[in-house]
């Protein structure tokens, strides 16, 4: 567009010439309009030509600006940054400046795109880490609650939801609204406010769950950010109710064992001292003492054997020889052993046993010992002339074999039934009826339920007798 350059140069030249000519004519003649003369007409001609050229230049600039705007609009609609053509254009300086701006904008956009990609990668990594953390926390069986620096809940697991009874919308809610226990909320808030770097604290705390008190070990861990500022707290609540109960039972077991061992030993020592002191004046008296010592020694040996048997079963030391056996044959062997003892008290033994084709997968010696214990208890706590029944049946609907030992004895009070299978527990009302260690039924429960995945139950009424039932899975 070289003509535009000519217009830009020629228009001001002609305009200047017109002014000069017209000024000269005006200076020489007073009446310019009546007689312009050659100079006047030349000035007018030059002025007209410059005016026409100026109009052409304005139109040309206007057309160029429209073309430039159309090009820019086209690029905008294409959503792309492209350099504009500035060759021989009247707006070359402006276009050059615009191209420089677009180049800088393009660099900024490229930098922003690169940064956006970096942020996207960082977001994916952070999301992956969060999902991994959620998976880890969710797999923990203990209740876990994680808070931020504003004491709002960030993460929880299903155990915490079950413990505190809140729903899935606990995230970003105030801690006090989610954990409805003032002491735990206070402990977590104090841990966060203490600004302890990676501090840890463990306390024992009792919560009421389902209307019953349960013991928990609460472990609080402070979390800080890179600047060392408090970023939140992680609380882990471990249910220690079972451990506390086992510790209590262990203490009671040791106390009971000590008491049970001390009783026969004290009796043995007393009669031995009486023999040493010569208090037995004749052979009949000495024989009486010897029989008492012998009986207490047998009682002590039985007690030790039963304690060892239970301990071995609980610790898994006993080798369990499980194989297909007939419970009918086991019952018959136990009945043959107990019948002489029952005969001494004129107790009638009745049995209802099916054919021996039914089998269970069990350790024969352990099952025999459990059956014999039930029959022995039935005979011991049944008065003279009573009756003991041993019934064995097969429930095909549940595929179980049930062995019931029923007696017409003294019966068991209702309040004693829940504690009947505890170690060393004996019904106070029946302690004088027969001697015992209080371990026989505990051994039966361990053998049937722990070793053979069965079930032991009891039903009793005072003065009418008791019925103990053992259930074992039948072998298909």
Phi, psi and omega in degrees: 000064183289331182296330177295324178293321178296317179298317181297332182270318187284323184300309179294331179293311179297321180297322178293320179296318179299318179297319181295311181298313182294325178292322180294317179296321179294326181288325184276324186237139180280319181264087185287322186290329181279324181218089181292320185078179183298318183292321180296313178297326178295319180295318178297320180297314180297321179296319178296316180298317181295325178295317178297315180297323178296317178299317179300318180296319179297314179300317180299316178297321180296315179298319180297319180295321178297316180297319179295318179295320179296318179297315180296319179295322179298317177296322180294319179294330178279000180050049178216153178259118178228149178289138178273149181282117184250012184288123178054027181266147180295337181257030184305312180298318180296317180295321178299317178296320179295320178298320177297318178297319180293324177296316178294320178296321179296319176297319179296320178296316178299319178295320179295321178296316178299317180293323178296321177296319178297316179295324178296318178296315179298321178296318178296319178296315179296320178296318178297318178295319179295316179297321177296316179297319178296321179295318179296312181296321180294332180278351180281131182285337178280156179288131181232132176229127181243130179241166179257192183288351178254015181059037173251148184286128177260310184222147171215165175242177185295328179297321178293321178298318179292323183290313185262350174071038175252169185261190184290343184273032182278343184294137180065023174257153178303142183303319183296336179279339183263309180265102184270061174216112188299323183292317179294318177300316180295320180295317180292322179294318179294321179296319179291320182285341182289343179057033178281126182286114177052039179282160179218145181212137179235132179223156174263136185215144181251131178240151176263115182238121180063029180082001180238141178286137178228144182267133180231145170259115184260117178253119181251131179233125178278141179242131179238157179272187183297332180274001180084006179277150181297127181248357179145186183221141174249123180245127178242123181251110182258125181287114182251015183299315181296317180296319178295321178294320178295320178297319178295318179295323178297317179296316178295324180296314179298318179296318180292318179299316179300316180294315182294324178287326182292326184297306178293326179295320178296320179294316179298313180298321181297313181288328176295318178297322178296322177293318180296321181283356178076026180284343175272104189278335181226174183296325181295320179293319180294322178297323177298315179297318181298319180295321178295316179297319179296318179295317178293326177295318177296320178298319179295318179295319178297318179299315180295318180298317181292322177298315180295320180297314179296317180297319180294320179295315181295322182275351180079016181284325182294132177280120184264120181257084182271131178202164180297123178223163178263117178294337178296315179294324178296316178298318180299318179295318180293323179294322179297326181285323187275340184300318178300320178294319178295326180295328179295336180251012180056037179269129180276130177257122177240146183222146174228100185238131178284178176301153186279022181282339181279139184227160174230157178264099189209169173274117188298316183297318180294317179295322177297316181296319179296317179296317180296323178298317179295316179295320180296317177297319180299319180289319183296321185258023174246127181293166181304139178083006180278195183220142176232129181246142175236109183242134178235129182223162180241125176259100183290336180294319180257359180057048179232154175249125183249131175244119181246133175243112185244139179228170176248040186275206187284338180082171185235131177300150184297324181289344180269344184301315181297337182257006189296328183264008176286152180295135176067009180276132176227141179290122185300323182295337185249007183297327182277348181289315182208152178279154179187170181259344184078017181248347185298311181290327175297322177293319178300315181298317179296316183296314186283314187271317183280320185271320189247010177055036179257206183210140177238135179219164181216144173224135185205153172224135182298128179086352181240353177107182184225160177223114176259134183233130174250132178240132180229145176295130178284146179278124182282000000 
